[in-house]
């Protein structure tokens, strides 16, 4: 199911690898955007998709970015969306 490149990681820590794979499959961008579209009442995705915001927040939670602002600045979408503030 997974590429052979994952074998060393699976052998050393199978539970985190399986959990990450499951989360990536369940929380894929298309699925997140579809859930948002079906449940949002007053919210909208005029410029920034919910899945992109979810990814940016994930970077902050994991500690790879210090803030949502720094995650947004490091994101490639910044070339398309100006930061308003």
RODO-2510 file (C-alpha; in nm, 4 decimals, decimal comma):
residues 85
     n   res          X          Y          Z
     1     x     0,0000     0,0000     0,0000
     2     x     0,2791     0,2426     0,0860
     3     x     0,5925     0,3027    -0,1144
     4     x     0,8976     0,0935    -0,0147
     5     x     1,0686     0,4156     0,0919
     6     x     0,8475     0,4101     0,4035
     7     x     0,9635     0,0642     0,5157
     8     x     1,2332     0,1842     0,7619
     9     x     0,9891     0,4259     0,9219
    10     x     0,7155     0,1638     0,9455
    11     x     0,9544    -0,0836     1,1082
    12     x     1,0777     0,1676     1,3688
    13     x     0,7497     0,3457     1,4491
    14     x     0,4466     0,1862     1,2827
    15     x     0,1717     0,3607     1,4815
    16     x     0,2749     0,7207     1,3963
    17     x     0,3192     0,6279     1,0289
    18     x    -0,0234     0,4644     1,0158
    19     x    -0,1859     0,7563     1,1986
    20     x    -0,0284     1,0101     0,9667
    21     x    -0,1316     0,8120     0,6593
    22     x    -0,4874     0,7841     0,7860
    23     x    -0,5108     1,1559     0,8635
    24     x    -0,3691     1,2529     0,5247
    25     x    -0,6217     1,0295     0,3528
    26     x    -0,9222     1,1445     0,5550
    27     x    -0,8251     1,5110     0,5722
    28     x    -0,7183     1,5562     0,2121
    29     x    -0,7755     1,9055     0,0656
    30     x    -1,0655     1,8073    -0,1610
    31     x    -1,2498     1,6365     0,1250
    32     x    -1,1944     1,9306     0,3616
    33     x    -1,3236     2,1791     0,1053
    34     x    -1,6269     1,9604     0,0338
    35     x    -1,7086     1,9355     0,4062
    36     x    -1,6715     2,3105     0,4427
    37     x    -1,8983     2,3773     0,1447
    38     x    -2,1723     2,1531     0,2832
    39     x    -2,1611     2,2859     0,6406
    40     x    -2,0697     2,6553     0,6103
    41     x    -2,3638     2,8843     0,6687
    42     x    -2,2278     3,2398     0,6778
    43     x    -1,8647     3,1605     0,5918
    44     x    -1,7288     3,1651     0,2410
    45     x    -1,4093     3,0905     0,0502
    46     x    -1,3688     3,4047    -0,1555
    47     x    -0,9885     3,4029    -0,1750
    48     x    -0,8536     3,1328     0,0557
    49     x    -0,9765     2,7732     0,0523
    50     x    -1,0506     2,6106     0,3858
    51     x    -0,8025     2,3339     0,3068
    52     x    -0,5249     2,5919     0,2638
    53     x    -0,6099     2,7521     0,5981
    54     x    -0,6164     2,4036     0,7565
    55     x    -0,2694     2,3330     0,6157
    56     x    -0,1324     2,6667     0,7408
    57     x    -0,2731     2,6073     1,0896
    58     x    -0,1256     2,2578     1,0849
    59     x     0,2190     2,4050     1,0237
    60     x     0,1782     2,6290     1,3282
    61     x     0,0505     2,3455     1,5486
    62     x     0,3396     2,1177     1,4428
    63     x     0,5876     2,3932     1,5207
    64     x     0,7304     2,4218     1,1700
    65     x     0,6036     2,7823     1,1618
    66     x     0,5911     3,0215     1,4561
    67     x     0,2662     3,1937     1,3597
    68     x    -0,0133     3,1861     1,1044
    69     x     0,1396     3,5023     0,9567
    70     x     0,4783     3,3373     0,9021
    71     x     0,3098     3,0253     0,7593
    72     x     0,1105     3,2423     0,5192
    73     x     0,4222     3,4343     0,4136
    74     x     0,6083     3,1076     0,3454
    75     x     0,3164     2,9658     0,1453
    76     x     0,3229     2,9814    -0,2337
    77     x    -0,0321     3,1190    -0,2377
    78     x     0,1064     3,4487    -0,1055
    79     x     0,2018     3,5296    -0,4663
    80     x    -0,1683     3,5226    -0,5536
    81     x    -0,3270     3,6659    -0,2383
    82     x    -0,2092     3,9935    -0,0885
    83     x    -0,1862     4,0113     0,2891
    84     x    -0,4406     4,2621     0,4143
    85     x    -0,4217     4,4012     0,7580
***
